[in-house]
Amino acid sequence: MFDSRLAPLASRLLSPLAGWLTARGVRADQVTLLGFGIGVLTVPLLAFAQFEAALATILLNRVADGLDGAMARLQGPTDRGAFLDIALDFAFYALVVLGFALADPQSNALPAAILLAAFIGTGSSFLAFSVIAERNGLTSEAFDNKGIFYLGGLTEGAETIALFVAMCLWPEGFPVLATVFALACLLTTLTRWREGYRRFR
């Protein structure tokens, strides 16, 4: 919902660092992989209830996600970069939910399963729309810097990260937060299904 507004701001903030790294031979894909590696550390940190440290790795992962995009715009976007960006983002989101499930299986396992199912709905509808949109030559004016057609919705990247931050700050509230966000994801999925049904023949 807010990604199209926040992306230009993030790009402006990260552009100086992106230029500095590019001048020193660092590639965007390297930052993508480093960011994902940092993000993977979130799982054991959450499993052992180190919520403040987990919050730090989540935020560092997101900084890397914005930074690699800024670097790609300087270095020239690649299909491999676009693939890594979207594939590792989805994996990271699922890993964070897994970490919270491991932190308190008795209370969090079912809400985590519901949230993961909701993530599959938003992710699959997003990717399915993107594939068909590209086949039909459609472009997204709101996200013209993306490597694939980007269909927005109620729950996008910014909202998901806000959810993870809230969960780290209020871990006892995970069941409530996960369930509410899963419902929002359901609305996003239904909206995308409707949009795909309406626009494609």
C-alpha positions, 0 to 999 in steps of 0.5 A: 500500500505504501511501497510506491511512496516509500521507494523513491525516498529510500532510493534517495537516501541510499543513493550516496552509499550505492554510488560509493560501493559501486565505485569500489567494485561492489556488485548489487548481487553481492549486497543482495546475497549478503542481506539475505545471509544477515536475514537468515540469522533472524531465525535462530535469534527469534528461536532463542527469544533474542527479539532485539537482535532479531529486529536488528537483522530484519532492519539490516536485511531491509537496508540491503534490499533497498541498497541493492536496488539503488546499486542496480540502477547505477550498474544496470539492472539484470535478470539475475538481480531481479530474480534474486531480489524477489526470490530471496525476499519471499524466502526471508518473509517466510523465515521470519515467521518460522522464527516466531513459531520456533520461539513459542511453538505452543502459542505461535505455531497455528497463527504462523501457519495461517500467516504463511498460508496467507503469504502464499496467497499474496505471493502466488497472486503477485507472481502469477499476475507479473508473468501474465502482465509481462507476456501481454506487455503491461508495465507498472507506472507506480513501480517503473524501477522494478525488474518485474511487473509489480502489482500493489495491494493492501499488504506489500513490503513496507506493511510486512516489515512494519508487522515484523517490527511490531512482532519483535517489539511485542512478541507476546502479541504474535498470535493477534498480529499474525491473524490480523495481518493474515486477514489483510493478506486475504483481502490483497489476494482476493483483490489481485485475483479480481484484477487478474480476472478483469484484465486478462482474457 
